[in-house]
């Protein structure tokens, strides 16, 4: 199926995005750098970024939920299609059998008509 | 005038939108060393400039326009009906023959009047690798194979050989065979297995089908459907099912073909082919009444067989669900 369950599970695991903590590998002054960047983030950008993260998370949740709905619908449609296909095959079998019997009947009728015609000719000859 | 030692021959080239192949094909046919072969092109409703091109460039070629695509067998039957020569050679439009191709083909056929159909040694475009040196069908599955396919021509296929079938890309047929078999079966529409079918029917009537190694040509095999496409797989399996219904006894179909097919299906993972097979089984149900009726008769016993075969087709279809 186009939307497989593994892919959807993976999307669901990753639908929530989070802030990342600052880290620094610098010796001695590393903690100071982290403290300054965190402070600057709190003052200058956090108030702006956090609502965006929330908006994105909400969008991701809705998207994953919608994809799950579509997958369920597709699964149901595929089941219906398989049922219809199977029904169609059964009908094709019935049609094949009926068609054979119809041709057989037609041939029987032709045989009877031919015999009847022969009989009529014989009777005509007797009368003559 | 034709030398009366030589049988008269009509070469029927079937064309459908194949203008790009016609120059090489018709030039090679026009240069044959055989005395006055009749060349006929049957155009199956092309929308390119094939007809006007051949009419202008190859004035000795007779052109028959069917107006629509009648398929391989349907188109060839039109050409066959148009001719009255001793031997008819059915040809694809994407072939290039050698100068003595026809002389050798006829020589092979004339070596025994019981030879009803003959095919030739066919190469891929590189003129080195073999494409066909006669063919056989693996039963009960009905899968056709070519002797020598893909091999370098190293002399292994240089002897004349009785084979099960020869490919319709280039197939010579004696007129009495065509008359006796009522031409090709146009039910193999649009293509595939009609060549195998006519060879099997000819052999059932006692004719020999042979491979003529001295008669050589190149088959570009690019004008036909792309292998492995859904369209190809559908036509191939539809043809295979028609062939099997026509040539296997009902009991062979039920007891040998069906179990073998189920085993094959269990290993078949390609979605495209599974889908094509489902349609082919359905098509087979449509063909079944006429094939069994014409072949075995219209009576209660045949109807009982038909029901069993129809059930088997439904069960094969169910395997793919």
Interface residues (C-beta under 8 A of the other chain):
Chain A: X82 X85 X86 X88 X89 X90 X92 X93 X95 X96 X97 X99 X100 X101 X103 X104 X107
Chain B: X278 X281 X282 X285 X286 X288 X289 X290 X292 X293 X298 X299 X302 X303 X306 X307 X310 X311 X313 X314 X317 X318 X321
